[in-house]
């Protein structure tokens, strides 16, 4: 065993010990639907909201993945602060990280926020929970990260906001669209590029389910779980290879979002300025024409 591998395992062990210690330190705990939510007493409102989100979403998750959470309960921890979150995760995650799932140990850690936004917490929780369901089917096999993250985004009830659409449109216009295989390096991306990678992954899964039906995801996962090649399975279940699929996704995104790049502030500002100049030109021209008419009438008198 190499020194690097030993160091990695040691750091993972330290992180797990810190995680268990934090659970012992937190006083508020709720059990529901195969999950244990843990936090401080002052996080009880947040935890109770999340319990309702888990309970209401469980039937949809079970239908989509074809099974319930089973085995060891999933521990969901809300640390008391961002510092505690970083300590538990051993400072290995990028600053933009809002949550993390350790599938082997069936634990989810959610980054606390300065204020409680129910929609934000719900989206992050369901995203991370989808990773648990997915891993439960295919463990220890892995799927490409764009597929994994795309499924998690899809199950979090993600919707594309105007801000998201503008970001996608800008990426297309500036030729910064990310190849699917490059999304495997997600944790090395800056916040802007990571956001784009998540959006592309989501739109890819949305396209996949729109064309083939939501059940195609479960079919792919169950075949991959038998150690079949992901590329071969994808071809069998969709009738497309990954290259053609990625091309189709790009074409759809290009058609739906390219125009939104013109909605960013700088572009809107210049569009408004051009319209103002044109408007002023026509107003002046119309005014001069009216003046000429008045002069003609004066001369006739």
N, C-alpha and C positions, 0 to 999 in steps of 0.2 A: 504494500500500500504506500503510495507516494506521500510526501510531506504535505502537499497541497490538499490531497484527499483527506488526510488525517485532520488537517486544520479546519477544513470545511465541516467535517463531521463533528469536531469539537465545538465549533461555533454554533452549529445547529442544535447541539445538545444544550449549550449555554442558553440559547434562545428559548428552548423548550422549558428549561428550568425556570427562567424568568417569567415565561407565560403562565406556568402552573402557580408560581408565587403570586403573580398578579391576580389570578383567579381567587386564591385564598384571601387576598387583601380586599377584594370587592365584595360588598355585602348583599347587593340585590341580585336575585337569581330567579329565572322563570323557565319552566320546562314546557315545551309544546312541539308537537308534530316532528319528533325525532331530533329536536334541537334543544340546547340549553343556552339561554341568553344570560350573560353576566355583565354587571356594571356596578357603579357606585350608587348609593341611595338617591343621590340627586339626579341620576340618569333614569330613574324609574319610569318617568313619563315617556321618554324615548323608547325604552325597552318594551313598554306596554303597546306602544304604537307598532313596533316591529313585530311583536307577537301577533297582532291582528293582521299585519301584512303577510306573515308566514302562513297563518291559518287560511286566509282568503286565497292565497296563491297556490297552496298545496295541491288542490285538484287539477289545476292547469299544468303544473310541473309534472305531476304523476301521469297525466294523459300524454304530455309531450314526450317524456323520457320513458314511459311505459313501466314505471316502478316507483315505489315509495322509498324514502330514506330508510335504510336498514342498517343493522349492526350497531357499532359504537355511536352514541349521540354526537351530533355536530355541536361543538362549543363555539358560541359567538360572543366575542369579548369587545366591549367598548371601553378602551382605556380612558383614564381621567383627563389626559392631556396629550397634546401632540408629542411632547417629549417622551412620555411613557410609550406611545405608539412606536416611536423611533427606537426606543430601548428594546422593546419586545421584538421588533423586526430586525434588530442588530444593525440599524442604519444602512441596510443594503438596498433599500427601495428608493426610487427617485422621489423628489419633493412633490411631484404631482400625484403620487399614489394616494388614493382615498380609501383603500381597503386591500386586504390580501387574504388569499385562501391557501392553507397548507393541506393539500388533499390527503396525504398519507396519514396525517395526524387528525384529520377531520376537524379542523379549527379555522375560524374566520376572525380576523381582527379588523375592526372598522375605525378609521381615523375620526376622532371627535372633531366637532366644528365649534366655532365661536358662538353660533346660535343654532337653534334647532329648526331645520327645514325638513318636514316630514317627507316631501317628495324626493329630496336628495338622498336621505337615509334609505328610503324604500328602494330606490333605483340601485344604489350601491349594494344593499343587502341581497336583493334578488339576483343581481349580477354575480356576486360571490357564491351564492347558494347554487346557482346553475353550474358553477365549476364543480361543486361537490357531487351533484347528480351525474354530471358527465363523467367524472372520474370513477364514480361507483360502477358505471357500466363498463368502462374500457381499461381500468387499472390492471396491470402496470403499463399498458400500451399508451402511446401518446398520439395526438393528432396535431396537424400544423396549427400554429398559434392563431392565425387569422380565423380558422374554423372554430377553435375553442373560445376565443374572445368574441367572435361574431355571435355564437350561440348564446353566450352569457349576456351580451347586449340585447339580443332579440328577446330573451326571457325576462329582461328587466323592464319590459314595456317601453323601451327607448323610442322616442319620437325625434325627428330631425327638426330642430328649431331654425328660425331665420339665421341666427348666428352660425349654426352648424352648416347650413346651406351655403352661406357666403364663404365659409372656410373651405368647403369642398370645391366651390366654383373657383376660388382663387388658386387652389392646388392644381386644378385642371388647366386653367389659363396659363399658369406659370410653369407647367410641366413638372410639378412636384408630386404627382400621383405615385403612391408607393406600391411596388411589386409585392404580391402576396408573400413570396418567399422571404422578402426582406423584413416582414412584420415579425419574424422570429426574433429579431433583435430589439423588440419593443422596449425592454427595460433600459436600453442604452439611448433611447430617443429623448429629446427635449420635450417640453410640455406641448408645444404646438404640433410637432410631428407625431407625438403619441396620440393626441386627440384625433388627428387625421387618420391614423392607423385604426383606432377603435371605430371611427365612423365608417371607414371603408369595409372593415370586417363585418359590421352590422348590416350595411347595405348589401354585402355579398350574400349573407345568410337570408336576408329578406328576399332577395332575388331568387335564391335557391328554393325557398319555401313557396314563393308565389308561383313559380313555374312547376315545381314537382309535388307540392303539398307539404305541410309541416311534418308529416310522418317520415319523410325522406331522411331527416336528421337522425332519428332513432334507428332507421335501417342501416345507415352508414356506420353509426357508432357500434351497433351489435355485430356487424361484419368485421369491422376493424378490431374489435375485442378478441376475435379468433386468430389474431396475428396476420390477417390479410393486409396486403399493401393498401395504404390509404388511396393512392392514385388509382389502383385497379378497382377498388370498391367504389370510388366516386364515379368511375366510368360505367360500372355495372348498374348503379342505382339511378344515374341521371342521363346516361347515353351521351355524355360529353366528357372529354378529357379536361384537365384543369386549365390548360392553355386557352382552349375555346371558351370555357366558363369564365375565366378572368377577363377575356376580351369582351364577352357579352355584358358582364357586370360594368366594365369601363364604359361601354357604349351607352348603357342605360343611365349611368351616373352622369355622363357627359351631356346627354339629352335633357335630364331632369334638373341639373344644377349649374351648368356652365354659365347660364344667363345671370345667376345670382351674384356672380363676382362684381357685377355693375352696381350692386346695392350697397357696397361698402361706402363708408363716409366720404373718402377722398373722391371716389367716382361720382357719387351723388352731388358733391359740392361742385365739381367741374361741369356736370350735366346741367345743374341749376344755373351756373354762371353763363354757360353757352345759351341756355334758353332766355336768360335775362337780357343778354346782348342782342339776341335775335328779336326779342320783344321790344326793346328800346329802339332798335333800328326801324321796325315796322311802325311804332308809335310816332317816331320822328318823321318818317316818310308820309304817314297819313296826315300829320299835322301840317307839313309843308304843302301837301296837296290841297288841304282845306284853305290854307293861306292864299294859294294861287287862285282858287275859285273866288275868294273874297275880293282879291285885287281886280280880277276880271270884271266882277259886278260893279266895283267902284268906277272903273274906267268906262263902262257902258253908260253909267249915269252921267 
